[in-house]
Amino acid sequence: MRAVVVWWDLTASGRSIEELRTFLREEAVDRFAVFPGLVLKTWISDPETNRWGAVMLWESAEAAAQPIPARAAELIGYPPTHRSAFDVEAAVEGVHQLAGLSRLGLALADDPAVVGR
């Protein structure tokens, strides 16, 4: 498996974290839900430092190397400020009360179809 971390410093962008949450709700989550080779994608934000990004877990290095949609970069106005890729040494899913990990998070909190928040 391969892990990829990308983030943007939004300071030079005209976009806000709230606008990017709307982008997740309206198109990105559904697009990545069917992306080949992607095990998990978690979008992340830090309002204090005005950063936005994602952590992606891929089933292989080959899957991680494929081109992915550049829509976020188009909206933000530039490619990620930072991108790193790592080999996954181990993975475990802990004991939790969530039914699953899909469709959770702040961007989807307004969606009445979201359960297990």
C-alpha positions in Angstrom: 0.0 0.0 0.0 1.0 3.6 -0.5 -0.1 6.7 1.4 -0.1 10.2 -0.2 -0.5 13.4 1.7 -1.3 16.7 -0.1 -2.1 20.1 1.2 -2.6 23.7 0.1 -1.8 26.9 1.9 -4.9 28.8 0.9 -3.4 32.2 1.7 -2.8 33.1 -2.0 -6.1 31.6 -3.1 -9.4 33.3 -3.4 -11.1 30.2 -2.0 -12.2 29.5 1.6 -12.4 26.2 3.5 -16.2 26.6 3.5 -16.2 26.9 -0.3 -14.1 23.8 -0.6 -16.5 21.9 1.7 -19.3 22.7 -0.7 -17.0 21.3 -3.5 -16.7 18.1 -1.5 -20.5 17.8 -1.0 -21.4 18.6 -4.6 -18.8 16.6 -6.5 -15.5 15.4 -5.1 -16.8 12.8 -2.6 -18.9 11.0 -5.2 -16.1 11.1 -7.8 -13.5 9.6 -5.4 -15.9 7.0 -4.1 -15.5 5.0 -7.3 -11.9 5.8 -8.1 -9.9 2.6 -8.9 -7.2 1.6 -6.5 -8.2 4.1 -3.8 -8.7 2.5 -0.4 -9.5 5.6 1.6 -9.4 9.4 1.0 -9.7 11.7 4.0 -10.0 15.5 3.3 -8.4 17.6 6.0 -8.5 21.3 6.9 -7.0 23.7 9.5 -8.8 27.0 9.7 -6.1 28.4 12.0 -3.4 28.1 9.4 -5.8 28.3 6.4 -4.7 24.9 5.0 -6.7 22.4 3.1 -5.6 18.9 1.9 -6.1 15.2 1.8 -4.6 11.9 3.0 -5.0 9.1 0.6 -4.4 5.4 1.1 -3.9 3.5 -2.1 -3.8 -0.3 -2.7 -0.4 -0.1 -4.5 2.3 2.3 -5.7 0.9 1.9 -9.2 -2.5 3.0 -8.1 -1.1 6.0 -6.3 0.9 7.0 -9.4 -2.2 7.3 -11.7 -3.5 10.7 -12.6 -6.2 12.0 -10.4 -8.8 14.8 -11.1 -7.2 18.2 -10.7 -10.5 19.9 -9.9 -9.4 21.1 -6.4 -6.2 22.6 -7.9 -8.4 24.4 -10.5 -10.7 25.8 -7.8 -7.8 26.8 -5.6 -5.9 28.3 -8.5 -2.6 26.4 -8.1 -1.2 22.9 -7.4 -0.8 21.6 -3.9 1.8 23.5 -1.7 3.0 20.2 -0.4 2.9 16.6 -1.6 4.5 13.5 0.0 4.2 9.8 -0.7 5.0 7.0 1.7 5.2 3.2 1.9 2.6 1.9 4.3 4.4 -0.3 6.9 1.2 -1.4 8.7 -2.5 -0.5 8.9 -5.1 -1.3 11.5 -8.7 -0.3 12.1 -9.4 0.2 15.8 -12.6 -0.5 17.7 -15.1 2.3 17.2 -18.8 2.9 17.1 -19.0 4.1 13.5 -20.9 2.0 11.0 -18.2 2.8 8.4 -15.8 5.6 7.3 -17.5 6.6 4.1 -19.3 10.0 3.9 -18.4 11.3 7.4 -17.0 14.7 8.2 -17.7 18.4 8.5 -18.4 18.9 4.8 -21.2 16.4 4.9 -22.6 17.3 8.3 -25.5 19.3 6.7 -26.5 16.3 4.6 -29.5 14.5 6.3 -28.5 11.3 4.6 -25.2 11.2 6.6 -25.4 8.8 9.5 -22.9 7.9 12.2 -21.3 11.4 12.6 
